[in-house]
């Protein structure tokens, strides 16, 4: 009994000490109490972004939490989100310049439109062949986006028809599986250093994965370097013939000290990882929402029939005319942002909303909470694409809707992603009828890993639309 009382006394002293120090140091509000070792972990339930949103509703939009022994600043307010981003450094500025002015310019994205069209047509052929068979949307979209990204980066595809040599394909697919498996796992020693011995196997696997990815990407760099040396300078100067590695190797010739192979590998990994799970997840959420709201799907079908018709397949040039489809995509990104929790790290002490934030604090912007805030959005839990017809682009202002970030901090791949997602969804809506298994509603339960994804993958049966059979027979 005495030991138990001593333990309670220790907990009380620990909790009140943290509370007193937070007030003295002018830290943001923090839930009481902070427990030894585990911090605020006792408050967390799945899904994490919803639990954190409830804590923000109770304690305020700027909140200091302890994930084990690690301080975490939680931001759930549009007005505070802009204050927590890191300042622009020279290295960051240069990498962004490469992305926006060399790799993902509007002209280069347009030049590679044939890749997106080819891969979407390949997906449609696959669906025509597997009519009435059950397909899983997540893997369908993931393989599609992977092929598009890898053809843009290295000129190779690794899924479906006409894939690379068997060994290369197996090596790439294994690397992707390991990335998804390890990336969706939380390393507990990041928050509880005393348990580092438990996570040694996990950390070893991460190191091995990075070495495997480096070797794979370096092989791609060497292949393109050899191709550049063997082909004529005339063919290499044609922009249409260059993949992203070739563009970076051309820049390397002029600035070898900066455009090292390590920088090129980093750019490749950033493009590969940022563009695949996010775009494929967005398409799965959007298609699932439309199937659960057939009136929205019918409006999208009517728009495509009016703007494109039945005699030809929808093309990227048609996308600007499909305003309601764009509203569906925006509403999906608002309700289910694939980057629901955006993590950062403070490199120095600073002030947010009048509160002092210590150096080395982990920063979490709860994008899901901001974009589902009833004080900002009318009926945020309802799927209402038409709200964006009324609002236009106004809600991109003030950090109220930022699925791709905002301004100079925005994702440079937004244009590419919107073209990819828009054309894929338009093609499937125009050409196929779809049914859920047993005609039941799709389960929209969420899970948080590398991105906000569906806990239970959507499984459908696709059937070509009778009115589109002639157009489909020509692909």
SULJO-V850290 format. One record per pair of residues at least 12 apart in sequence whose ideal C-beta (glycine too) atoms are under 6 Angstrom apart, sorted by the first residue. I is the first residue (numbers start at 1). J is the second residue. Records with the same first field share a line. If there is no record, write none. Layout:
BEGIN
I->J + J
END
This chain:
BEGIN
14->36
15->33 + 34
18->34
19->32
25->356
26->356
27->64
28->62 + 63 + 64 + 355
29->59 + 60 + 63
30->64
34->66
39->66 + 67 + 68
40->65 + 66
47->446 + 448
48->448
49->340 + 341 + 366 + 368
52->74 + 366
53->369
56->76 + 369
61->76 + 77 + 80
62->80 + 352 + 353
67->191
68->191 + 192
70->191 + 362
71->361
72->362 + 364
73->357 + 361 + 363
74->364
75->365
76->366 + 369
78->370 + 398 + 399 + 400
80->353
81->365 + 399
82->399
83->352
84->352 + 363
85->409
99->412
100->412
102->247
103->244
104->412 + 413
109->415 + 416
111->240
112->152
113->316
115->148 + 151 + 152
116->148 + 420
119->144 + 147 + 148
120->423 + 424 + 427
121->475
122->160 + 161
123->144
127->462
128->464 + 472
131->463
132->461
134->459 + 461
136->457 + 459
137->284 + 287 + 458
138->284 + 457
141->280 + 283 + 284
142->280
143->159
145->276 + 279 + 280
146->276
147->159
149->272 + 275 + 276
152->244
153->244 + 268 + 271
154->220 + 243 + 245
155->243
158->172
175->212 + 216
178->209
182->205 + 206 + 209
183->450
184->449 + 450
187->199 + 202
217->265 + 268
221->261 + 264
224->245 + 246
225->249
248->264
275->413
277->450 + 451
278->338 + 451
279->417 + 420 + 421
281->338 + 451 + 453
282->338 + 421
283->421 + 424
284->458
285->332 + 336
286->332
288->442 + 458
289->332 + 383
291->436 + 442
292->441 + 442
293->383
299->324
300->324 + 325 + 429
301->429
303->322 + 324
304->429 + 430
307->321
310->467
312->471
313->471
314->426 + 427 + 430
316->419 + 423
319->422
325->426
327->385 + 388 + 389
328->385
329->421
330->388
331->385
333->403
334->371 + 401
336->452
337->367 + 368 + 371 + 403
338->451 + 452
340->367 + 368 + 452
341->364 + 366
342->365 + 367
343->364
344->363
346->359 + 361
371->401
376->400
431->465 + 468 + 472
432->462
433->463 + 465
434->460 + 462
435->461
436->460
437->459
442->458
443->456
END
